[in-house]
């Protein structure tokens, strides 16, 4: 049973990543900074799942739960930014600028999509992608914890 729960938790994070990449590349919705932040713990959870299948360790499973809770927390934060409950990050990101002429740099800046953390590009049933990530990730954390507590 433990193995099935580990697979379910890791596959859940993989599905979340595939969904995010689908929205980005197929749906042409570039992610904002907070969207990227939400992805990192999912990638970690996938890796933890692979390790946990090879090395039976409850500590790894609780680490998977922590990864899921981390992305859920970022999702809750991002949802609050989208709803105007609090301010989001004030920084932006850019590609590498080394070796570019001023004209090439301006072209890179002008060609980059403007993606704001406080705008909702898609929602379903009144919840944004960030909110759905939080909900799903809380569920995945429960699966990780169930795996850690499972004896077989």
Phi and psi in degrees as a GROMACS rama.xvg file:
@    title "Ramachandran Plot"
@    xaxis  label "Phi"
@    yaxis  label "Psi"
@TYPE xy
-59.5685  -43.3138  UNK-2
-61.7266  -42.1846  UNK-3
-63.2104  -41.6374  UNK-4
-66.0386  -39.9316  UNK-5
-62.3238  -46.8086  UNK-6
-60.4143  -41.3245  UNK-7
-63.9718  -42.8618  UNK-8
-67.1404  -46.0145  UNK-9
-67.2418  -40.2849  UNK-10
-65.6522  -33.8193  UNK-11
-62.0282  -44.025  UNK-12
-67.1255  -37.3594  UNK-13
-63.4976  -41.3108  UNK-14
-63.6672  -39.6524  UNK-15
-62.5009  -40.9489  UNK-16
-66.8409  -42.6345  UNK-17
-62.5848  -39.8691  UNK-18
-62.1536  -45.2773  UNK-19
-62.234  -43.2982  UNK-20
-68.2044  -34.8156  UNK-21
-63.3376  -45.3414  UNK-22
-62.1053  -38.1951  UNK-23
-69.89  -50.7232  UNK-24
-95.1582  -33.9284  UNK-25
-90.3202  -44.9324  UNK-26
-81.461  -5.22813  UNK-27
53.3306  45.9989  UNK-28
-115.449  92.4307  UNK-29
-63.0742  141.785  UNK-30
-78.3527  152.151  UNK-31
-88.7664  179.954  UNK-32
-59.0729  -43.9888  UNK-33
-68.954  -30.9762  UNK-34
-62.385  -43.2912  UNK-35
-62.1607  -43.6174  UNK-36
-57.7594  -35.6451  UNK-37
-69.9715  -22.676  UNK-38
-76.3941  -36.5527  UNK-39
-56.9677  -46.1229  UNK-40
-64.8101  -30.7232  UNK-41
-65.2242  -42.952  UNK-42
-61.3872  -42.588  UNK-43
-61.8583  -41.531  UNK-44
-64.5183  -36.3311  UNK-45
-63.2259  -47.2925  UNK-46
-62.3571  -40.5951  UNK-47
-63.3932  -39.6005  UNK-48
-60.9533  -43.4126  UNK-49
-62.4593  -45.8931  UNK-50
-62.461  -42.0799  UNK-51
-65.8484  -28.4382  UNK-52
-71.0899  -27.1218  UNK-53
-92.5306  -34.8306  UNK-54
-119.138  105.589  UNK-55
-69.2378  104.664  UNK-56
-147.957  121.473  UNK-57
-63.5055  -30.3906  UNK-58
-60.93  -40.8048  UNK-59
-62.6384  -38.3077  UNK-60
-68.5034  -38.1957  UNK-61
-69.0014  -29.945  UNK-62
-66.4283  -37.4118  UNK-63
-62.5046  -41.3337  UNK-64
-62.747  -40.2403  UNK-65
-63.1588  -40.0771  UNK-66
-62.3  -44.7401  UNK-67
-64.0481  -41.551  UNK-68
-66.7334  -32.7069  UNK-69
-64.6792  -48.5017  UNK-70
-67.732  -31.9322  UNK-71
-64.0797  -42.3936  UNK-72
-62.9852  -41.7243  UNK-73
-66.2197  -38.0819  UNK-74
-62.9127  -39.8293  UNK-75
-65.6349  -43.7096  UNK-76
-59.1961  -47.1448  UNK-77
-63.0819  -40.101  UNK-78
-61.3079  -39.6839  UNK-79
-64.6185  -37.3066  UNK-80
-64.7582  -44.7065  UNK-81
-61.1479  -35.6458  UNK-82
-89.7319  -0.52633  UNK-83
79.3141  17.3321  UNK-84
-70.8366  -32.4769  UNK-85
-153.812  167.676  UNK-86
-83.2476  144.631  UNK-87
-91.5314  -170.744  UNK-88
-63.9728  144.597  UNK-89
-101.597  3.92049  UNK-90
-97.092  162.717  UNK-91
-126.612  172.915  UNK-92
-122.89  161.724  UNK-93
-150.603  162.572  UNK-94
-77.4895  178.135  UNK-95
-64.214  143.302  UNK-96
-115.879  -3.71229  UNK-97
-60.5185  132.458  UNK-98
80.8898  5.30824  UNK-99
-93.0789  144.168  UNK-100
-76.3847  163.041  UNK-101
-56.2112  -36.8593  UNK-102
-66.7358  -42.2497  UNK-103
-66.2841  -38.3904  UNK-104
-64.17  -44.7205  UNK-105
-62.4288  -39.6264  UNK-106
-63.5849  -40.316  UNK-107
-64.6098  -43.1013  UNK-108
-64.817  -45.3196  UNK-109
-70.389  -26.2989  UNK-110
-86.5488  -12.7774  UNK-111
-76.3091  137.977  UNK-112
-69.5801  141.084  UNK-113
-89.4762  112.233  UNK-114
-122.324  119.421  UNK-115
-101.374  141.081  UNK-116
-72.9017  -19.3238  UNK-117
-97.6009  11.2157  UNK-118
-114.624  140.113  UNK-119
-96.3346  111.12  UNK-120
-80.4352  -19.9409  UNK-121
-158.63  142.248  UNK-122
-148.004  156.545  UNK-123
-140.571  131.146  UNK-124
54.592  34.4972  UNK-125
81.2456  2.42241  UNK-126
-114.103  137.492  UNK-127
-79.6587  173.717  UNK-128
-58.1719  -41.0668  UNK-129
-61.8597  -40.898  UNK-130
-66.2248  -43.1522  UNK-131
-63.8321  -36.8867  UNK-132
-60.5266  -43.2775  UNK-133
-62.2218  -45.3515  UNK-134
-63.3592  -50.3212  UNK-135
-63.5373  -39.2355  UNK-136
-69.0962  -33.7941  UNK-137
-63.71  -39.447  UNK-138
-63.5828  -41.8992  UNK-139
-64.2848  -36.9895  UNK-140
-60.4933  -39.7592  UNK-141
-63.701  -38.509  UNK-142
-65.8251  -42.7313  UNK-143
-59.7082  -43.7693  UNK-144
-67.0129  -40.1089  UNK-145
-61.0272  -39.5881  UNK-146
-64.0772  -41.1523  UNK-147
-65.639  -34.064  UNK-148
-85.8179  -13.4462  UNK-149
-70.8072  139.631  UNK-150
-92.1878  -19.203  UNK-151
